Amino acid sequence: MSDQDTAKDVWLERAGLTPVSFSCFLCGSLLPIRKKKIPNNRYVPATMPIIDFILNLAGLLLWLNWLAINFDPLARATAATLAGTLRKADTSAPLRSKFLAALLGLLFLRAVIYWFICPAMSLSPSLGLGVIDVTFRSDYLYQKFLLSSMLIFSILSFAVTLAIFYFWCILLSAANSNIPDNDPIQKTVRQHVRWIERWPRSVKLLLPFAITALLWLVLHPVFIKLAIVPSAKSTTQLFQQAVLIGIGSYLSLKYLLVGIFLFHLLNSYVYLGNHPFWGFINASAHNLLAPLSWIPLRMSKVDFAPLLGIALVFLISEFLSRLPTIERWNIHRYLPF
């Protein structure tokens, strides 16, 4: 054995690596030094949420492509001519199955990768639920359920992204009830939430809270089984947790609201064309800022309503995110941590 190979073995031994975990070490070398420490000496590296976000975004695009085939107007078009009555081959079913299979494969592949990497690198993936983060353990005492835990995390992580997308659609459906269907973007939004489109606006706005709270009640026994959260001391505490997490679901609307207000502010002073997107942005911003219309926020040609809307969004979201840490209210005793 050469001196170079001996030096390499000594370096690997000092690094605490084995040939089997060397690939994990290479993956870990790409992670930043700064890590967020959590209980049981596990870590959530700064890049892990970014990787999860990219994978969840890819999964969301696959989901939307899977649904888009149903929204294709040509797929349900009636024949207008004799030639149009000729039956053509239906290729939508195989294409839809490919998108769905790709989505399921993506979620399973992420679970398998985390199953290999997380124990070797002392990592624990975290699921953001607004006011709290649910951390999935990967320590050596937990190897029996590790694969199932990572698979549940992969599914739930994508489910959170999917829920945020539909919460955005619900908000746009509730706010833009006065926009006609000839707007292509609003029409697409209504297609995604068509089953609740005719519901009252107040009921739509309560749906994110109700859905998130109900899901917490359903998933809480699963989290206890996987030793992710401790069991609630009473049924009352469990419902209090559901209420807090349900309120935290509105934090996901922050990015949509700020984006709409910023684009509206930009388009108000810079001409960016007559694309339907800008018409949709302006109409949505006008409807979302309607509760502030009684305040005189326009001075000459300058409208301060979008700026006030952005400030209120950040103020409310900051308050909701700090809600469990307010010692005077002692809300943290209701949470599962």
C-alpha positions, 0 to 999 in steps of 0.5 A: 500500500502506498503512502498516499493510500495510507494517508487517505485511510488515516484521514477517513478514519479521523473523519469517522467515515467508512467506505459505505458512508463515503458517498454520504460524506460527499453529499454532506460536504456540499452542505453549509457549515451553519446548521440548526440544532434540534433535540437529540443532537440532530441537525437541520442543515440550511440547505435541506428546506431549499432542497425540499422546496425544489422537490416539492415544486417539481412535484406540484408541477407534475400534479398540475400537469396531471390535472391540466389534461382534464382542463383541456377544452379540446378534450371535451369539445363537440364536433362542429363539422362532419370531419370533426365527428371522426373518432380520434385516438385518446392519448390522455389516459396514458399521458396522465398516468405518466405524470402521476407515476413520476410524482409518486416516484419522486416522493418515494425516491426522496424518502429512500435518499433521506433514509440513507443520508439522514442517519449517516449525517445526523440529519432530521428533516423538518415539516413546517406547519406555520407556528411550529415545525415537526421534526422527523427523527432519524437517530439510531434508536429509531431505525425500525421505523426510519423508512416509513417515517421518511416516506411519511415525511416525503408525502406530507412535505408535498401535501403541505406545498399542495395545500398552500397552492390550494389555499392561494386558489381559495383566497383568489376565488373568494376575493375575485368573485367579481372577475368574469370568466373571460379572464384566463388566470381567474378561470384557471383558479376557478377550475382548481377549486370549482367544487367550492366556487359557489360557496359564500366568501366567509366560508371559503376564507375559513377553509384553510383553518378548518382543513389544517386543524382537521388534518392535525387531529387526524395525523396526531396519532400517527405522529405519536406512533412514530415518536415525533410528538408527545401525546396530548395530556387531554382532548382539550389540549389536542383541540387547542393544538389544532386551533393554533396550527389552523391559525398558522395556516394563514401564514402561507398566504403572506407570499401571495399577498405581498407578491400581488401588492408588489406587482400591482405597485410596479405596474402602477408606475411602469407600463409593462404591456397589456398582458392578461397577467397584469390585468389580473394582478391589478384586479386582484390587488384592488379587491384585496385592498378593498377593506382599506378603501375607507382610508384616504391613501392617495395623494395626488397620483401616488397610491399608498394602499399597496404599501400599507397592505404589505406592511399589514401583511408582514405585521400580522404574519410576524404576530402569528409566527411569534404567537407561541412565544408570547409568555404573557399568554402562555400559549406554548403550553398548548403546543406538542413541544 
